[in-house]
């Protein structure tokens, strides 16, 4: 069956790159209407009464994206041959390759179904006539709207629950690295839900309507471009698609796209929060007013300003209002926010006495503070409190390591820090340090150095004493110190412990950094924190505390590896392999390349190494221990892995050939934005007392640890300890190495050859 003229119309719309977003969706809907109208005329023939073809859902709203389903209803009123008509309509649609959602029913049946099915009820609200008896379609629309308004008392709470369930499942469009444009909170589905609420009698202001319409334009533009780019129906804007989608949407770059998307989604969420709060309040028994702070009243679950209070006379009032709202887990009502936004002056320099206490009190309420901070931000009040915040607002962090925008990351880290406040003697400094630790990211230059400078500007203004300011600056400067050292350095080496002790200088700062490390990592993403990392950081802190307390490093024996069990394995003088849930220990005669063989076998079995240690004795035996990520699909099946490890150590396994075969089918999603830096090898001479620390940073690739360590063996290096990390699309691997003579690697020619071998291994194969 050749392409019909109306189908040609659909193709022409899709190929017209000047059409974007809502315009394209509407034009595509019109072209589809024309095709279906012609189809109706050709297959239905003389049946013009008591049957009609009706679009519902996204098609009914005129929001067809390039690969959207067609949701159609064949509506009738007692037509005897309706099934025959349906077949003649549906088969040409299926033959065209379009996905079809279809039903054959009567107005009465649809309305009855809508009484028990929310999706059916909302679909009926979008019913739009395409062909046939228009009066039948009009009857459906009128009946659907009447039934919807009549059932508002039960439908609105159900609709509100749906909204919250989607938020819990799909997260928030405004703050996620890879948002779901349709189902995420602040996305298209929320705009639809708000319009359905309005049809049920909930009022939405003209300005809020304008916000929703503007957001719909942006979201539809991105959705249409995403469909065009990936060539299929897709609602999740993946990191690897963002550059192409930005170009199709007309943004200068992906950062601009994600910032715009964040801003409009925040507006949708803001309107939604207010509307659903009113829906909930209408069904809640009123409570007496309660004064919760000077001039601040808790009324029916919302924070209000006393009518006699003039915000223009009290710049710190906004902080009192916010702290009260967070403490009582209450919203700030819209008129109060509007009054504060219209009349509150900028905070003076210095801040009024007690204002910093209100800020700290707000931050110490933890995650209850986040919706309050978002409310302040929506009305421009947060940047009046902290003007330095502005460049971070809705700023994307486009790599898989971070799941939130910069501003939301800082709020999440601060909330996490509040949960850990009981572990430190200065909870105020912990939450302030969390709030400021990445504040430099919105500015040019190294964000740690910029953050230190910004804290130096902020602290005197807000009333933070000079000594506390220095502590906060140290926290900002060294907020990555503990996790970097714990995961890249040998904690049994005194040089490692002394290095950290010199930088933190006091037990108080060490404890604050410990809390900040956990709070920051938890706010970063699932790959940034886990039991392995937590154990290493805790062990590092414990050892640094000993040094700061005056302990003698030389008198302490901290042998992490080998332990007594491994020493017993080595004493047997044979190849042996031991496993736990997440680690494997290999003992064998000490020969060059053992480390790389083990790494290769683990790669063949799809395991990711996160840390390794090695040891050899005077009897010619070597031991190595590898810790691996346990896959999400379940426990590791160690038996075949152990068999292949033993074969590899006996020289009976063709590791290189097997890895080459596996690499052909290896596909890894791009998880970071922008161009990745080329591979780099760096030496750290003072990081260890008895080895040279060699750090390799490189784009991740299949079998990379095997390649690097095989190259090291080729140039005679003995690996004593290794820490392996993957951050987004980049690996950061640190190795403690010695020469074959058991010495530090100091000869420059030998160093150059090491670099040559490693870089060559990463650019071939």
Helices and strands as residue ranges (DSSP letters): H 5-15, H 21-44, E 51-55, H 57-60, E 70-76, H 82-95, E 100-105, H 107-114, H 118-125, E 128-132, H 134-150, H 152-170, H 188-199, H 206-230, G 239-241, H 242-249, H 254-281, E 290-293, E 296-299, E 302-305, G 311-313, H 317-327, E 331-332, H 334-343, H 355-363, H 368-378, H 382-385, G 387-392, H 406-419, G 421-423, H 427-436, G 439-442, H 447-462, H 466-477, H 481-488, H 494-504, H 507-524, G 526-528, H 531-548, G 553-555, H 564-571, E 576-579, E 583-589, H 594-604, E 609-616, E 621-628, H 638-649, H 655-664, E 680-684, E 692-699, H 704-714, E 718-727, E 730-738, H 748-763
